[in-house]
């Protein structure tokens, strides 16, 4: 891998991080990179966004349930 290729990859990551921040996705760089790769492989972006939203809801529900169980 050349120095130029490393610079290009870093530039793309910074661009993606900026887009993520602008869209307020809340994704970390690793998760964002995975999502970008999935979309590049043909995954429907809207379907992917729906899955992420559902996973967040389920995670939040589990956290709330865990807190309630700890309080009992």
MINUMAR-891479 format. One record per residue (C-alpha): residue number from 1; x, y, z; residue in three letters. Coordinates in steps of 0.2 Angstrom, whole numbers. Example, Ala and Ser with C-alpha at 12.3 -4.5 7.8 and 13.67 -1.06 7.14 Angstrom:
// residues 2
[rec 1,[62,-22,39],"ALA"]
[rec 2,[68,-5,36],"SER"]
***
This chain:
// residues 72
[rec 1,[0,0,0],"UNK"]
[rec 2,[7,17,-5],"UNK"]
[rec 3,[7,33,5],"UNK"]
[rec 4,[-5,40,-7],"UNK"]
[rec 5,[-17,26,-4],"UNK"]
[rec 6,[-16,29,14],"UNK"]
[rec 7,[-20,47,12],"UNK"]
[rec 8,[-35,43,1],"UNK"]
[rec 9,[-42,31,14],"UNK"]
[rec 10,[-39,43,28],"UNK"]
[rec 11,[-48,57,18],"UNK"]
[rec 12,[-63,45,14],"UNK"]
[rec 13,[-64,41,33],"UNK"]
[rec 14,[-64,59,38],"UNK"]
[rec 15,[-77,63,25],"UNK"]
[rec 16,[-88,49,31],"UNK"]
[rec 17,[-86,54,49],"UNK"]
[rec 18,[-91,72,44],"UNK"]
[rec 19,[-107,65,35],"UNK"]
[rec 20,[-111,55,50],"UNK"]
[rec 21,[-109,70,62],"UNK"]
[rec 22,[-120,80,50],"UNK"]
[rec 23,[-134,67,49],"UNK"]
[rec 24,[-132,64,68],"UNK"]
[rec 25,[-131,45,66],"UNK"]
[rec 26,[-122,42,82],"UNK"]
[rec 27,[-112,28,74],"UNK"]
[rec 28,[-94,26,79],"UNK"]
[rec 29,[-81,25,65],"UNK"]
[rec 30,[-80,6,64],"UNK"]
[rec 31,[-99,5,63],"UNK"]
[rec 32,[-100,18,50],"UNK"]
[rec 33,[-86,9,40],"UNK"]
[rec 34,[-96,-7,41],"UNK"]
[rec 35,[-112,2,35],"UNK"]
[rec 36,[-103,10,20],"UNK"]
[rec 37,[-96,-6,15],"UNK"]
[rec 38,[-113,-15,16],"UNK"]
[rec 39,[-120,-1,5],"UNK"]
[rec 40,[-106,-3,-7],"UNK"]
[rec 41,[-110,-21,-8],"UNK"]
[rec 42,[-128,-18,-13],"UNK"]
[rec 43,[-137,-17,3],"UNK"]
[rec 44,[-152,-6,3],"UNK"]
[rec 45,[-147,10,14],"UNK"]
[rec 46,[-165,12,19],"UNK"]
[rec 47,[-167,-6,25],"UNK"]
[rec 48,[-150,-4,34],"UNK"]
[rec 49,[-156,12,43],"UNK"]
[rec 50,[-172,3,48],"UNK"]
[rec 51,[-162,-12,55],"UNK"]
[rec 52,[-150,0,65],"UNK"]
[rec 53,[-165,10,72],"UNK"]
[rec 54,[-174,-7,78],"UNK"]
[rec 55,[-157,-13,86],"UNK"]
[rec 56,[-156,4,95],"UNK"]
[rec 57,[-174,2,101],"UNK"]
[rec 58,[-171,-16,107],"UNK"]
[rec 59,[-155,-11,115],"UNK"]
[rec 60,[-164,3,125],"UNK"]
[rec 61,[-178,-8,130],"UNK"]
[rec 62,[-165,-21,137],"UNK"]
[rec 63,[-156,-7,146],"UNK"]
[rec 64,[-173,-1,154],"UNK"]
[rec 65,[-178,-19,158],"UNK"]
[rec 66,[-161,-22,166],"UNK"]
[rec 67,[-162,-6,177],"UNK"]
[rec 68,[-180,-11,183],"UNK"]
[rec 69,[-173,-29,187],"UNK"]
[rec 70,[-159,-21,197],"UNK"]
[rec 71,[-171,-10,207],"UNK"]
[rec 72,[-182,-25,212],"UNK"]
***
